Structures are given as structure tokens and as C-alpha cells.
Amino acid sequence: MENILQKIDTTAQFLQKSTYGFQPQIGIILGTGLGELANHIAVEYVLPYNEIPNFPVSTVEGHKGRLIFGELGGKKVVAMQGRFHFYEGYTMQQVTFPVRVMKALGTKALVVSNAAGSTNEHIYKGMLMFITDHLNMQLSNPLIGRHYEEWGERFPDMSHPYDSELLELACNIADIHGFPYAKGVYASMTGPNLETKAEYTYLHRIGADAVGMSTVPEVLVAVQSGIRVFAVSAITDEGYPADRVKRVSLEDVLDIAKKTEPNLTILVKELIEAVNL
């Protein structure tokens, strides 16, 4: 049976062969309802997940399930149009497998987006929140298990998981264009249910500004691998204070996420263009 290193190598070799040696500089993970950013990539190759060896398949509405290679902001990128979640029944190692593969392909930086609920009374639906830190509430960790030296440190430091230069660039871009944003702490829960009023209040009290069901596993692996990270949440619902909590459907989340896409597109394009790797 292949071990995880062999699987990563097999997948990376397949992708390099399928894209004639394309070497992405930046990886992009597009979250729920945010996949249309891919339309702004000068696409060179598109591979459905179900055609890629060892790749899981996205099962969530709003996640198209394609790996896109091309150019954005003058740099070579690989974009996941749809991600994998712990709540889908995948292991943490499966959820983060694409990040390991991105590292094997030579990726130096990772841009991650997600849809999230606010747990901060000053952060509203339709805003973007640039993640400055996180709380891992998923009850598991992709770094658990056998360690391989090729991955980086066994005990990676997480005091600064989100790249300060990328964060500063993002704030400058948002200020120039005048769209609403905040900076804050993201809590990652297992899902798939949304939180109760009591849970939103608890998350607020322990320091979270927004809550979602993704991102942190991928960030843990990226940081261990030496990949620079920028992450942004599209705020699609409000959970604090309790009187702001409304019933929310997936359709509501997708609708609000779609409305944030123009600002997110500007942000990611200009961020990628400005960053020095």
C-alpha cells in the first residue's frame, strides 16, 4: 500500500504531466459560493477532481470540484474551485492533501477564502474579514499521526500563521477601493450544522470574530510546509449578539457570498499581483 508521501508524489507527477510541467507560484482555495473568482484566471488547464489520482471529491453545493491552472495578477496559480471538509466524512489528511500536493508542485504562497458567520457585533453580512489568527475547534488536527521530515517541523510554531506582509497588502487594497472589511480571529468548527445562539455567544466570549467549517486545517499544513498564508472570510450571516441571529439556509449563504465576489475578486487579483515571492 502506498504511504502518504508516495500518494503526494504520484498526484504531483500526474498534475505536472497533465499540465506539461506547469509550476504554480501561488495556490488559491475558493470557499462556499466563491468559486466564480476562477473566471478571472487566464486558464491554461482544468482538471476535475475525480480525474486526479488520490484526490477526494467535493460533495457540497457551491463547490464545483475542479483544479484550475493558469495566470492571475501576472503570476502562475493553481486554484481549487471547491474544497473538502471534515464534516463530509473525510479525514484531516484527506482534507489537507491538496495543500501537500501544492507544496510538491512548488507553491510558495496560499490564498484561502471561506464563507463565515460573524460573532462580532461590529462585523456585518457582506463584509470581508481578513483573518489574523484562528481557533481550532474541529477536535482534530491534520498534523496528528506519522510525521515525515519532508513536511517541515514536527511541532511547527503557530504564533504567526497568517503572513503579516500579505495582510498589510490586503488592507491597503481594501482602503484604496473603499470596500468594507475587518480584521479578526476565525474559529473553525466541525459543522455541518450552523451554531446555536449559545455557541455564537461562547465563541464571541473566547475571542472569535467569525466562525466557519474550514480553513484552519489547510492553514496548519501550509504553515508547517513553509507556505505563506493569507485567508479571508466572506461574512454571510450574523451570530452576535443573540438578537441578530436569524434562520439561515444554504441558499442565503450562497446569495450573500456571491454579493461579496466583486470585492473578493479585486482583492485577490491585486494581492497576487503585488506580492513578492
Buried (B, 14 or more C-beta within 10 A) or exposed (E): EEEBBEBBBBBBEBBBEBBEEBEBBBBBBBBBBBBBBBEBBEBEBBBEBEEBEBBBBBBBEBBBBBBBBBBBBEBBBBBBBBBBBBBBEBBBBBBBBBBBBBBBBBBBBBBBBBBBBBBBEEBBBBBBBBBBBBBBBBEEBBBEEEEEEEBBEEEBEBEEBBBEEBBEBBEEBBEEEEBBBBBBBBBBBEBEEBBEBEBBBBBBEEEBBBBBBBBBBBBBBBBBBEBBBBBBBBBBBBBBEEEBBEEBEBEBBBEBBBBBBEBBBBBBBBBBEBBEE
